[in-house]
Amino acid sequence: MEKTVFEKNNIRNYVKTVILEKIEKLKNFIEFTLEASRDIKKTPKYDSMREEMQEEIYQMQKQFAALNELKQNMAKVLPAATTRVQLGSLVITNKARFYISVSLGEFFFEGDRFYAISPESPMAKKMMGMKPGEEFTLNKIHQQIVEVL
């Protein structure tokens, strides 16, 4: 993997923006579904359709709450430079790039692949406290930490 200079604060802002965009999309979809459910005729013929829509709204509201929790957790992630892996670290290994922040999963930033992972994830737990040059193995995959930002 070639050495690239990463601006951690830009990555942090990107992750926050992705979360906010997901919240906004979901909010609009919930509103649309609520509006559609109100338009269904109030006859027994349409009861099952209304029930399905209510279940869909309930599931979306759960997702909405989870996204808001991600947003709150992201506020705790500070952009300060780190020398050892901790919350807020951008960890470059010989295999991948990990941003220890929230459980957002894979994302692409400026053409590079990153993984936003929660500090509670097995990968983050394995790397916590490590510094560049140290190695670890998880799920039979051996990695060496190249850089911690």
Sine and cosine of phi, psi and omega as CSV:
sin_phi,cos_phi,sin_psi,cos_psi,sin_omega,cos_omega
0.00,0.00,0.83,-0.55,-0.03,-1.00
-0.95,0.30,0.49,-0.87,-0.05,-1.00
-0.98,0.22,0.81,-0.58,0.02,-1.00
-0.80,-0.60,0.52,-0.85,0.03,-1.00
-1.00,0.01,0.82,-0.57,0.00,-1.00
-0.93,-0.36,0.70,-0.71,0.06,-1.00
-0.99,-0.12,0.98,-0.19,-0.11,-0.99
-0.85,0.53,-0.62,0.78,-0.02,-1.00
-0.90,0.44,-0.58,0.81,0.05,-1.00
-0.92,0.40,-0.63,0.78,0.03,-1.00
-0.92,0.40,-0.68,0.73,0.04,-1.00
-0.85,0.52,-0.74,0.68,0.01,-1.00
-0.90,0.45,-0.60,0.80,0.03,-1.00
-0.90,0.44,-0.72,0.70,0.01,-1.00
-0.88,0.48,-0.69,0.72,0.03,-1.00
-0.87,0.48,-0.66,0.75,0.01,-1.00
-0.90,0.43,-0.68,0.74,0.02,-1.00
-0.86,0.51,-0.70,0.72,0.00,-1.00
-0.89,0.45,-0.72,0.70,0.00,-1.00
-0.89,0.46,-0.63,0.77,0.04,-1.00
-0.91,0.42,-0.65,0.76,0.04,-1.00
-0.90,0.44,-0.65,0.76,0.03,-1.00
-0.88,0.47,-0.71,0.70,-0.03,-1.00
-0.90,0.44,-0.70,0.72,0.02,-1.00
-0.88,0.48,-0.71,0.70,-0.03,-1.00
-0.92,0.40,-0.64,0.77,0.03,-1.00
-0.87,0.49,-0.70,0.71,0.02,-1.00
-0.90,0.44,-0.63,0.77,0.00,-1.00
-0.93,0.37,-0.63,0.78,0.05,-1.00
-0.88,0.47,-0.72,0.69,0.02,-1.00
-0.87,0.49,-0.69,0.72,0.01,-1.00
-0.88,0.48,-0.70,0.71,-0.02,-1.00
-0.92,0.39,-0.64,0.77,0.06,-1.00
-0.88,0.47,-0.70,0.72,0.02,-1.00
-0.87,0.49,-0.70,0.71,0.00,-1.00
-0.90,0.43,-0.62,0.78,-0.01,-1.00
-0.92,0.38,-0.50,0.86,0.05,-1.00
-0.95,0.33,-0.46,0.89,-0.04,-1.00
-0.99,0.16,-0.23,0.97,0.00,-1.00
-0.95,0.32,0.70,-0.71,-0.03,-1.00
-0.86,0.51,0.60,-0.80,-0.02,-1.00
-1.00,0.02,0.92,0.40,0.07,-1.00
-0.79,-0.61,0.42,-0.91,-0.02,-1.00
-0.83,0.56,-0.46,0.89,-0.02,-1.00
-0.86,0.51,-0.51,0.86,-0.08,-1.00
-0.97,-0.25,0.12,0.99,-0.04,-1.00
-0.85,0.53,-0.70,0.71,-0.05,-1.00
-0.91,0.41,-0.59,0.81,0.03,-1.00
-0.92,0.40,-0.67,0.74,0.02,-1.00
-0.89,0.45,-0.66,0.75,0.02,-1.00
-0.88,0.47,-0.68,0.74,0.03,-1.00
-0.89,0.46,-0.65,0.76,0.01,-1.00
-0.92,0.39,-0.62,0.78,0.05,-1.00
-0.90,0.44,-0.64,0.77,0.05,-1.00
-0.90,0.44,-0.66,0.76,0.03,-1.00
-0.89,0.45,-0.67,0.74,0.03,-1.00
-0.89,0.45,-0.67,0.74,0.02,-1.00
-0.87,0.49,-0.72,0.70,0.00,-1.00
-0.90,0.45,-0.64,0.77,0.02,-1.00
-0.92,0.39,-0.58,0.81,0.04,-1.00
-0.92,0.40,-0.57,0.82,0.08,-1.00
-0.91,0.42,-0.68,0.74,0.05,-1.00
-0.89,0.45,-0.64,0.77,0.01,-1.00
-0.88,0.48,-0.69,0.72,0.02,-1.00
-0.90,0.44,-0.65,0.76,0.01,-1.00
-0.90,0.43,-0.65,0.76,0.03,-1.00
-0.91,0.40,-0.63,0.78,0.05,-1.00
-0.91,0.42,-0.57,0.82,0.06,-1.00
-0.92,0.40,-0.64,0.77,0.07,-1.00
-0.87,0.50,-0.67,0.74,0.01,-1.00
-0.87,0.49,-0.71,0.71,0.02,-1.00
-0.90,0.44,-0.68,0.74,0.00,-1.00
-0.92,0.40,-0.56,0.83,0.01,-1.00
-0.91,0.41,-0.48,0.88,0.02,-1.00
-0.91,0.41,-0.40,0.92,0.00,-1.00
-0.99,0.13,-0.21,0.98,-0.04,-1.00
-0.99,0.10,0.92,-0.40,-0.05,-1.00
-1.00,-0.02,0.54,-0.84,-0.06,-1.00
-0.99,0.11,0.05,1.00,-0.06,-1.00
-0.86,0.51,0.57,-0.82,0.04,-1.00
-0.91,0.41,0.56,-0.83,0.00,-1.00
-0.78,-0.62,0.47,-0.89,0.05,-1.00
-0.96,-0.27,-0.41,0.91,0.08,-1.00
-0.87,-0.49,0.42,-0.91,-0.03,-1.00
-0.92,0.40,0.80,-0.59,0.05,-1.00
-0.39,-0.92,0.01,-1.00,0.05,-1.00
-0.84,0.55,0.79,-0.62,0.00,-1.00
0.99,-0.12,-0.12,0.99,-0.01,-1.00
-0.97,0.25,0.58,-0.81,0.19,-0.98
-0.97,-0.24,0.91,-0.41,-0.11,-0.99
-0.94,-0.33,0.86,-0.52,0.04,-1.00
-0.97,-0.25,0.88,-0.48,0.08,-1.00
-0.95,-0.32,0.06,-1.00,0.05,-1.00
-0.95,0.30,-0.09,1.00,-0.01,-1.00
-0.89,-0.45,-0.52,0.85,-0.12,-0.99
-0.35,-0.94,0.07,-1.00,0.05,-1.00
-0.86,-0.51,0.81,-0.58,-0.05,-1.00
-0.87,-0.50,0.72,-0.70,0.10,-0.99
-0.94,-0.35,0.94,-0.33,-0.06,-1.00
-0.98,0.20,0.98,-0.17,-0.10,-1.00
-0.49,-0.87,-0.99,0.11,0.02,-1.00
-0.71,-0.70,0.31,-0.95,-0.04,-1.00
-0.99,0.15,0.99,0.17,-0.01,-1.00
-0.97,-0.26,-0.37,0.93,0.01,-1.00
1.00,0.05,-0.41,-0.91,-0.07,-1.00
-0.95,0.31,0.65,-0.76,0.13,-0.99
-0.48,-0.88,0.36,-0.93,0.02,-1.00
-0.92,-0.39,0.74,-0.67,0.01,-1.00
-0.74,-0.68,0.86,-0.51,-0.01,-1.00
0.76,0.64,0.68,0.73,0.08,-1.00
0.99,0.14,-0.04,1.00,0.01,-1.00
-0.96,-0.29,0.56,-0.83,0.00,-1.00
-1.00,0.01,0.74,-0.68,0.04,-1.00
-0.75,-0.66,0.28,-0.96,0.12,-0.99
-0.78,-0.62,0.89,-0.45,0.10,-0.99
-1.00,0.05,0.90,-0.44,-0.05,-1.00
-0.82,-0.57,0.51,-0.86,0.02,-1.00
-0.96,0.27,0.53,-0.85,0.07,-1.00
-0.90,0.44,-0.27,0.96,0.03,-1.00
-1.00,0.05,-0.13,0.99,-0.03,-1.00
-0.94,0.35,0.46,-0.89,0.01,-1.00
-0.84,0.55,-0.62,0.79,-0.01,-1.00
-0.90,0.45,-0.75,0.66,-0.02,-1.00
-0.90,0.44,-0.67,0.74,0.01,-1.00
-0.87,0.50,-0.62,0.79,0.00,-1.00
-0.92,0.40,-0.59,0.81,-0.08,-1.00
-1.00,0.03,-0.32,0.95,-0.10,-1.00
-0.77,0.63,0.75,-0.66,0.06,-1.00
0.99,0.12,-0.14,0.99,-0.02,-1.00
-0.98,0.21,0.30,-0.95,0.02,-1.00
-0.76,-0.65,0.20,-0.98,-0.01,-1.00
-0.81,0.59,0.65,-0.76,-0.01,-1.00
0.99,-0.16,-0.39,0.92,0.00,-1.00
-0.98,0.20,0.43,-0.90,-0.06,-1.00
-0.83,-0.56,0.41,-0.91,0.05,-1.00
-0.46,-0.89,0.30,-0.95,0.04,-1.00
-0.77,-0.63,0.75,-0.66,0.06,-1.00
-0.65,-0.76,0.77,-0.64,-0.04,-1.00
0.80,0.60,0.69,0.73,0.04,-1.00
0.90,0.44,0.29,0.96,0.06,-1.00
-0.93,-0.36,0.88,-0.47,-0.03,-1.00
-1.00,-0.02,0.75,-0.66,0.01,-1.00
-0.71,-0.71,0.48,-0.88,0.09,-1.00
-0.88,-0.48,0.71,-0.71,0.04,-1.00
-0.98,0.21,0.86,-0.51,-0.04,-1.00
-1.00,-0.03,-0.66,0.75,-0.08,-1.00
-0.46,-0.89,0.56,-0.83,0.09,-1.00
-0.80,-0.60,0.86,-0.51,-0.01,-1.00
-0.91,-0.40,0.00,0.00,0.00,0.00
